[in-house]
Amino acid sequence: MDQLPAFGTPIFTHIHPTLNAYKPLLLARSSAIRSTPKETHRYSQNHPRQELDIYFPACPSVSPSSGRRRVLLFLYGGGLAVGSRTRLPYADGLTYANLAHYFATRHSLTVVIPDYRLVGDHGARFPSGGEDLMLAISWLRTELAGRPGFGGGIDLAIMGNSAGGIHTCTYLFSHDARFAESRASIIVGGGDGGGGGGGGNASSSPVALKAVVLLAVPYQFQSAIEGRRQTLETYFGGPGGVEENCPLSLLRKAVDAGGGKIGMKGVKFMQMDGPLDPDDEILEPGRMFKAAWPEDEVELTREIADGHNHISPPLGLGTGIEKEESWGEIVGKFVDAACT
């Protein structure tokens, strides 16, 4: 972490030096990281990309009143065009097993990491990222929640990092009827609002959304560098689509449609960035997103991943280094409180 300031804040300039800096830290912890049990499943038959990994803690965290299993679903980043739940060949494929190992061992969370379709190799087009998240959640409802030891259900936290946060916002704030129906099945007691929350009982819902963490998310793209433009326009459908369907625009439309509400009362939200994230692409859009948030209905907590840049937070987990993992401690405690 001490090397990170020298790499600068622009994302494209600090990607490779950051990866190089963390590689030996992860490799040194290979045995521990790989000790966390894992299963791989298909969450949909629609596309070969639609697979997920589940990591199981030795002593699973459950909600004390209901016995329901606490599950963290992590959507990684990659600029909409790259990324995988196992990032080979980097660090012998230890990412993102390192992140899952950390939350499983330190916070007793069951961790789910799905792959999603990308621009280029998989022909991803908006809102495919939200669709893949929706399908993964549906799989949790139908296949995982009823397993022995899950207490009849799942208390779910979603953490979307960078592009994964874009897809998280698509799922949460889009008025697409499919997303609204899915949200209604997992947002318990949200009431009416632009987000389309539900009104059921937490103890009877197979999956209940309890917490959302938006980690280093580009909420709008007016300051995106030229090299990202083609990917953005391909995914969102031209310049107009980029503006219309970015997370900030989707939030604003959801708030307007809901008369100042997004229908997610009862869900805890956290926004987290690193101090070395770029101000133009991440931090300023984050402030704009915070300003548009319906605070009277749902609090949006804002936290700092101390010492980190845009790439480093997931890489720091599982290293066993306290300052690298301090942001994970914040997230783990946040999820625990949201599920209590």
C-alpha positions as CSV (number, residue, x, y, z in Angstrom):
1,M,0.0,0.0,0.0
2,D,2.8,2.4,0.7
3,Q,3.8,2.3,-2.9
4,L,0.4,3.3,-4.2
5,P,0.6,7.2,-4.1
6,A,3.6,7.0,-6.5
7,F,1.5,5.2,-9.1
8,G,-0.9,8.2,-9.4
9,T,-4.6,8.4,-9.5
10,P,-5.5,7.9,-13.2
11,I,-6.9,4.3,-13.5
12,F,-5.1,3.3,-16.6
13,T,-1.7,4.4,-15.2
14,H,-1.9,2.6,-11.9
15,I,-3.5,-0.7,-13.0
16,H,-0.3,-2.7,-13.8
17,P,2.0,-1.3,-11.1
18,T,-0.7,-2.0,-8.5
19,L,-1.2,-5.6,-9.8
20,N,2.5,-6.1,-9.6
21,A,2.8,-4.8,-6.1
22,Y,0.1,-7.1,-4.7
23,K,1.1,-10.3,-6.5
24,P,3.7,-11.4,-4.0
25,L,1.5,-10.5,-1.1
26,L,-1.2,-12.8,-2.4
27,L,1.1,-15.6,-3.5
28,A,2.6,-15.7,0.1
29,R,-0.9,-16.5,1.4
30,S,-1.8,-19.0,-1.3
31,S,-2.3,-22.0,1.0
32,A,-4.6,-20.0,3.4
33,I,-6.6,-18.5,0.6
34,R,-7.2,-21.9,-1.1
35,S,-8.2,-23.5,2.2
36,T,-11.7,-22.0,2.0
37,P,-14.1,-24.6,0.6
38,K,-15.6,-23.6,-2.8
39,E,-18.3,-24.9,-5.1
40,T,-19.0,-23.8,-8.7
41,H,-22.5,-23.8,-10.3
42,R,-24.3,-22.5,-13.3
43,Y,-26.9,-19.9,-12.4
44,S,-28.5,-19.9,-15.8
45,Q,-28.4,-22.0,-19.0
46,N,-28.7,-18.9,-21.2
47,H,-25.0,-18.3,-21.7
48,P,-21.8,-20.2,-20.9
49,R,-20.5,-17.2,-18.9
50,Q,-23.3,-17.5,-16.3
51,E,-21.5,-19.4,-13.6
52,L,-20.7,-18.6,-10.0
53,D,-18.5,-19.7,-7.2
54,I,-19.7,-20.1,-3.6
55,Y,-17.2,-20.0,-0.7
56,F,-18.3,-21.5,2.6
57,P,-17.1,-20.4,6.0
58,A,-16.2,-22.9,8.7
59,C,-18.7,-21.3,11.1
60,P,-21.4,-19.6,9.1
61,S,-22.8,-16.3,10.2
62,V,-26.6,-16.4,10.7
63,S,-29.1,-13.8,11.7
64,P,-29.8,-14.4,15.5
65,S,-33.6,-14.0,15.4
66,S,-34.2,-16.2,12.3
67,G,-31.2,-18.5,11.8
68,R,-31.0,-17.3,8.2
69,R,-27.6,-17.5,6.5
70,R,-25.8,-14.3,5.7
71,V,-24.5,-14.2,2.2
72,L,-22.3,-11.6,0.5
73,L,-22.6,-11.5,-3.3
74,F,-19.6,-9.7,-4.9
75,L,-19.6,-8.3,-8.4
76,Y,-16.1,-7.5,-9.5
77,G,-15.0,-4.7,-11.8
78,G,-13.2,-4.6,-15.1
79,G,-14.4,-1.7,-17.2
80,L,-17.3,-3.7,-18.7
81,A,-14.8,-5.5,-21.0
82,V,-12.5,-7.7,-18.8
83,G,-12.7,-9.6,-15.6
84,S,-13.4,-13.0,-14.2
85,R,-14.3,-14.6,-10.8
86,T,-10.9,-16.3,-11.1
87,R,-8.5,-13.9,-12.6
88,L,-6.0,-16.2,-14.4
89,P,-3.1,-16.1,-14.9
90,Y,-2.6,-13.3,-12.4
91,A,-1.3,-14.4,-9.0
92,D,-1.9,-18.0,-9.9
93,G,-5.7,-17.4,-10.0
94,L,-6.0,-16.3,-6.3
95,T,-8.3,-13.4,-7.1
96,Y,-11.1,-13.2,-6.2
97,A,-10.7,-16.2,-3.9
98,N,-8.7,-14.0,-1.7
99,L,-11.7,-11.7,-1.1
100,A,-14.0,-14.6,-0.5
101,H,-11.5,-16.2,1.9
102,Y,-11.3,-12.9,3.9
103,F,-15.0,-12.4,4.4
104,A,-15.5,-16.2,5.0
105,T,-12.8,-16.4,7.7
106,R,-13.0,-13.0,9.3
107,H,-16.7,-12.3,9.1
108,S,-18.1,-15.8,8.7
109,L,-20.0,-14.8,5.5
110,T,-20.9,-17.2,2.8
111,V,-19.6,-15.5,-0.4
112,V,-21.0,-15.8,-3.9
113,I,-19.0,-14.5,-6.9
114,P,-20.7,-14.7,-10.2
115,D,-19.3,-14.1,-13.7
116,Y,-21.3,-11.8,-16.0
117,R,-21.2,-11.1,-19.7
118,L,-18.6,-8.7,-21.0
119,V,-18.4,-6.3,-24.0
120,G,-16.5,-7.9,-26.8
121,D,-16.2,-11.6,-26.0
122,H,-19.8,-12.1,-24.9
123,G,-21.5,-9.3,-26.8
124,A,-22.8,-7.7,-23.6
125,R,-25.2,-4.8,-24.1
126,F,-27.1,-2.8,-21.5
127,P,-28.8,-4.0,-19.3
128,S,-27.1,-7.4,-19.5
129,G,-25.1,-6.8,-16.4
130,G,-28.2,-6.2,-14.4
131,E,-29.8,-9.2,-16.0
132,D,-26.9,-11.5,-14.9
133,L,-27.2,-10.2,-11.4
134,M,-30.9,-10.8,-11.4
135,L,-30.4,-14.4,-12.6
136,A,-27.8,-15.0,-10.0
137,I,-30.1,-13.8,-7.3
138,S,-32.9,-16.0,-8.7
139,W,-30.5,-19.0,-8.4
140,L,-29.9,-18.1,-4.8
141,R,-33.6,-18.1,-4.2
142,T,-34.4,-21.4,-5.9
143,E,-31.2,-23.4,-5.3
144,L,-29.2,-22.2,-2.3
145,A,-31.7,-20.7,0.2
146,G,-33.4,-24.1,0.8
147,R,-30.2,-26.0,1.6
148,P,-29.7,-27.5,5.1
149,G,-28.0,-25.0,7.4
150,F,-29.5,-21.9,5.7
151,G,-32.3,-21.5,8.2
152,G,-34.9,-21.5,5.4
153,G,-33.5,-18.4,3.8
154,I,-30.7,-15.9,3.0
155,D,-30.0,-12.4,4.3
156,L,-28.2,-11.0,1.3
157,A,-25.6,-8.2,1.0
158,I,-24.5,-7.1,-2.5
159,M,-21.1,-5.5,-3.1
160,G,-20.6,-4.1,-6.6
161,N,-17.0,-2.9,-7.4
162,S,-16.5,-0.4,-10.3
163,A,-18.2,-2.0,-13.3
164,G,-19.8,-4.4,-10.9
165,G,-21.3,-1.4,-9.2
166,I,-22.7,-0.2,-12.5
167,H,-24.6,-3.5,-12.9
168,T,-25.7,-3.4,-9.3
169,C,-27.2,0.0,-9.9
170,T,-28.9,-1.2,-13.1
171,Y,-30.6,-3.9,-11.1
172,L,-31.6,-1.7,-8.2
173,F,-32.8,1.4,-10.0
174,S,-33.9,0.5,-13.5
175,H,-37.6,0.6,-14.3
176,D,-37.3,-2.5,-16.4
177,A,-40.3,-4.7,-15.3
178,R,-38.1,-7.7,-14.9
179,F,-35.9,-6.0,-12.4
180,A,-38.9,-4.5,-10.6
181,E,-40.4,-7.9,-10.1
182,S,-37.1,-9.4,-8.9
183,R,-36.6,-6.6,-6.5
184,A,-40.1,-7.0,-5.1
185,S,-39.2,-10.5,-4.2
186,I,-36.1,-9.6,-2.1
187,I,-36.7,-6.1,-0.8
188,V,-38.8,-6.7,2.3
189,G,-41.1,-3.9,3.5
190,G,-39.7,-1.4,1.0
191,G,-43.1,0.0,0.2
192,D,-44.0,2.1,-2.8
193,G,-41.3,4.0,-4.6
194,G,-39.4,4.3,-7.8
195,G,-37.2,1.3,-7.0
196,G,-40.1,-1.1,-6.8
197,G,-39.5,-2.5,-3.3
198,G,-41.6,-5.3,-1.8
199,G,-43.8,-5.5,1.2
200,G,-43.4,-9.0,2.4
201,N,-42.2,-10.6,5.6
202,A,-38.4,-11.2,6.0
203,S,-38.9,-14.5,7.6
204,S,-40.9,-15.9,4.7
205,S,-38.8,-14.6,1.8
206,P,-36.2,-17.1,0.5
207,V,-33.8,-14.1,-0.1
208,A,-34.1,-10.8,1.7
209,L,-31.8,-7.9,0.6
210,K,-30.3,-6.3,3.7
211,A,-27.2,-4.3,2.5
212,V,-25.6,-2.8,-0.6
213,V,-22.0,-1.7,-0.8
214,L,-21.1,0.4,-3.9
215,L,-17.3,0.3,-4.0
216,A,-15.4,2.8,-6.3
217,V,-18.3,3.0,-8.8
218,P,-18.2,5.4,-11.8
219,Y,-21.7,6.8,-11.5
220,Q,-21.6,8.8,-14.7
221,F,-19.1,9.1,-17.5
222,Q,-18.8,12.7,-18.6
223,S,-15.1,12.7,-17.6
224,A,-14.3,9.2,-18.9
225,I,-11.1,9.1,-20.8
226,E,-11.2,8.7,-24.6
227,G,-10.0,5.2,-24.4
228,R,-13.1,4.1,-22.5
229,R,-15.6,5.8,-24.9
230,Q,-15.9,3.0,-27.4
231,T,-16.6,0.3,-24.7
232,L,-19.1,2.6,-23.0
233,E,-21.0,3.4,-26.2
234,T,-21.0,-0.2,-27.3
235,Y,-22.4,-1.4,-24.0
236,F,-24.9,1.4,-23.4
237,G,-25.9,1.9,-27.0
238,G,-24.3,5.1,-28.2
239,P,-23.6,8.5,-26.5
240,G,-27.3,9.0,-25.6
241,G,-27.4,5.6,-24.0
242,V,-24.3,6.3,-21.9
243,E,-26.0,9.4,-20.5
244,E,-29.4,7.9,-20.1
245,N,-28.5,4.7,-18.4
246,C,-25.5,5.5,-16.2
247,P,-26.1,4.9,-12.5
248,L,-26.6,8.5,-11.6
249,S,-29.3,8.9,-14.3
250,L,-31.1,5.7,-13.2
251,L,-31.1,6.9,-9.6
252,R,-32.5,10.3,-10.5
253,K,-35.2,8.7,-12.6
254,A,-36.1,6.2,-9.8
255,V,-36.4,9.1,-7.3
256,D,-38.5,11.1,-9.6
257,A,-40.8,8.2,-10.4
258,G,-41.2,7.4,-6.7
259,G,-42.1,10.9,-5.7
260,G,-38.8,11.3,-3.8
261,K,-38.5,7.6,-2.8
262,I,-36.8,4.5,-4.3
263,G,-38.8,1.9,-2.4
264,M,-35.9,0.4,-0.5
265,K,-36.6,1.3,3.1
266,G,-35.0,-1.3,5.3
267,V,-32.0,-1.8,3.1
268,K,-28.7,-0.4,4.3
269,F,-26.5,1.4,1.7
270,M,-22.8,2.2,1.8
271,Q,-20.7,4.2,-0.7
272,M,-17.0,3.6,-0.5
273,D,-14.1,5.0,-2.4
274,G,-10.3,5.1,-2.0
275,P,-8.5,8.4,-1.5
276,L,-6.4,7.6,-4.5
277,D,-9.4,7.0,-6.8
278,P,-9.4,9.6,-9.6
279,D,-11.5,12.6,-8.7
280,D,-12.9,13.2,-12.2
281,E,-14.1,9.6,-12.9
282,I,-14.9,8.3,-9.4
283,L,-14.9,10.8,-6.5
284,E,-16.8,13.7,-8.1
285,P,-19.5,11.4,-9.6
286,G,-19.8,9.8,-6.2
287,R,-20.5,13.2,-4.6
288,M,-23.2,13.8,-7.3
289,F,-24.7,10.4,-6.6
290,K,-24.8,11.1,-2.9
291,A,-26.4,14.5,-3.5
292,A,-29.2,12.8,-5.6
293,W,-29.8,10.2,-2.9
294,P,-33.2,10.2,-1.1
295,E,-31.7,10.5,2.4
296,D,-35.1,11.1,4.0
297,E,-36.1,7.5,3.0
298,V,-32.8,5.5,3.1
299,E,-29.5,6.5,4.6
300,L,-26.4,6.2,2.3
301,T,-23.3,5.9,4.4
302,R,-20.1,7.2,2.9
303,E,-16.8,5.5,3.8
304,I,-13.2,5.6,2.8
305,A,-11.0,2.6,1.9
306,D,-8.0,4.2,3.6
307,G,-4.8,4.3,1.5
308,H,-6.3,2.5,-1.5
309,N,-6.5,3.4,-5.2
310,H,-9.1,2.2,-7.7
311,I,-7.6,-1.2,-8.2
312,S,-6.2,-2.2,-4.9
313,P,-9.1,-2.8,-2.4
314,P,-10.0,-6.3,-3.5
315,L,-6.3,-7.2,-3.9
316,G,-5.6,-6.2,-0.3
317,L,-8.0,-8.7,1.3
318,G,-6.6,-12.1,2.3
319,T,-3.0,-10.7,2.6
320,G,-3.2,-10.7,6.4
321,I,-2.0,-7.1,6.5
322,E,-4.2,-5.0,8.8
323,K,-4.0,-1.7,6.9
324,E,-4.7,-3.5,3.6
325,E,-7.7,-5.2,5.0
326,S,-9.1,-2.3,7.1
327,W,-11.7,-1.5,4.5
328,G,-13.0,-5.0,4.6
329,E,-13.4,-4.7,8.3
330,I,-15.7,-1.7,7.7
331,V,-17.7,-3.6,5.2
332,G,-18.0,-6.8,7.3
333,K,-19.2,-4.8,10.3
334,F,-21.7,-2.9,8.1
335,V,-23.1,-6.2,6.8
336,D,-23.3,-7.7,10.2
337,A,-25.3,-4.6,11.5
338,A,-27.6,-4.6,8.5
339,C,-28.5,-8.3,9.1
340,T,-29.0,-8.0,12.8
